């Protein structure tokens, strides 16, 4: 059993530590050995916290020996994206300029996971400043490889966490998502990921001082966990949810809502907006729909999601307008070529005037209302995470066609982030050696419904990871 500790689900790891079957030190050491073996091949873990993790494990074992009750994630190692603070560790954002930006305190979600007994084992890679593109490549730490195929991106921007979880270097990953940054790497790496409702998890995304960012950054960015099973994702969700005085946006909504009358209706949209979807992705959506039907859900194909193109346009205009004043300074921090993705985006989407911006804020609310009405009729939506299988690294920064292709591929993630509703990415299988997956989107603050549906899919289609790193196309199954 001890030789395979890193392979166990997070729930089983915590249960073994709480029950005294293994020590937290043994569990952490198992993951450190796995990191030593695998990370040189994939470059997902950036700042390894080996001694700190061992010290935390020792304290966990002492508490158990003293008869203290341990938390639901006792001893479970997790990675933390380079943009999220771990006390006493630099929050580099993947740029050399911030290599010494030591965090004075844990970010709220890190503190929540620690309080539940989990142990941060390292920071994880991401695109420089979260702005260099979808592919996980940072100025400070380089490229992260997709463990299924080095010729495909692991996605991003929480790609380091997706790879670390998929390869068994950590049982959980803590990323964040403002348009697919948890769900895309989860799907591309064959694991599960949760983007919660805006306001479900407390967070603090201030970077360089006491000032908060603008409305887009406040409303769009949500921290979220990645895991190898939906059960593990559910446990992380229960730990992370709830109000916190450090974040006035976080609200004390019950973790589990009132049961809905059965069967729950699920709307299926394989090609959001009608812009095209790869046959492999369409097949993944069909497989997930069949799994939900088998589980008793009322699954119905519908023409489309509400106001997709309008939501994408408003998302782009609002974010670019907020971001434009700082761009001359920010682009210098992105390193060589790191500015191409945002530069192309800004050329295509100019900033709005003050009057236009005010109108866009009203449009934002109106689109959210349209989605609330849609989800009132269909409590769940089944659709793609990305409308293609994993693409090549850096496609979005190569040229305008690549940038547009990636933007179109993630369109359902972008729209659902814009309206603030929860989404769970769940794997559906392996096609041509690459993982495929879907997402379940739900009503605001009904992550429980999304997780239940994702569990039904997983129960019927299986779990794909942990996986050993593979090479290129010739290594595909």
Secondary structure as GFF3:
##gff-version 3
##sequence-region A 1 477
A	DSSP	three_ten_helix	2	7	.	.	.	ID=ss1
A	DSSP	alpha_helix	10	18	.	.	.	ID=ss2
A	DSSP	alpha_helix	24	42	.	.	.	ID=ss3
A	DSSP	beta_strand	45	48	.	.	.	ID=ss4
A	DSSP	alpha_helix	50	65	.	.	.	ID=ss5
A	DSSP	beta_strand	77	81	.	.	.	ID=ss6
A	DSSP	three_ten_helix	96	98	.	.	.	ID=ss7
A	DSSP	alpha_helix	108	115	.	.	.	ID=ss8
A	DSSP	beta_strand	119	124	.	.	.	ID=ss9
A	DSSP	three_ten_helix	128	130	.	.	.	ID=ss10
A	DSSP	beta_strand	137	138	.	.	.	ID=ss11
A	DSSP	beta_strand	142	143	.	.	.	ID=ss12
A	DSSP	alpha_helix	159	166	.	.	.	ID=ss13
A	DSSP	beta_strand	172	177	.	.	.	ID=ss14
A	DSSP	alpha_helix	183	189	.	.	.	ID=ss15
A	DSSP	beta_strand	192	195	.	.	.	ID=ss16
A	DSSP	alpha_helix	215	220	.	.	.	ID=ss17
A	DSSP	beta_strand	222	227	.	.	.	ID=ss18
A	DSSP	alpha_helix	230	240	.	.	.	ID=ss19
A	DSSP	beta_strand	265	269	.	.	.	ID=ss20
A	DSSP	three_ten_helix	272	274	.	.	.	ID=ss21
A	DSSP	alpha_helix	279	294	.	.	.	ID=ss22
A	DSSP	beta_strand	298	301	.	.	.	ID=ss23
A	DSSP	alpha_helix	308	324	.	.	.	ID=ss24
A	DSSP	alpha_helix	327	330	.	.	.	ID=ss25
A	DSSP	three_ten_helix	331	333	.	.	.	ID=ss26
A	DSSP	alpha_helix	340	348	.	.	.	ID=ss27
A	DSSP	alpha_helix	354	377	.	.	.	ID=ss28
A	DSSP	beta_strand	380	384	.	.	.	ID=ss29
A	DSSP	alpha_helix	395	398	.	.	.	ID=ss30
A	DSSP	alpha_helix	400	409	.	.	.	ID=ss31
A	DSSP	alpha_helix	411	419	.	.	.	ID=ss32
A	DSSP	beta_strand	423	431	.	.	.	ID=ss33
A	DSSP	beta_strand	434	442	.	.	.	ID=ss34
A	DSSP	alpha_helix	447	461	.	.	.	ID=ss35
A	DSSP	three_ten_helix	473	475	.	.	.	ID=ss36
###
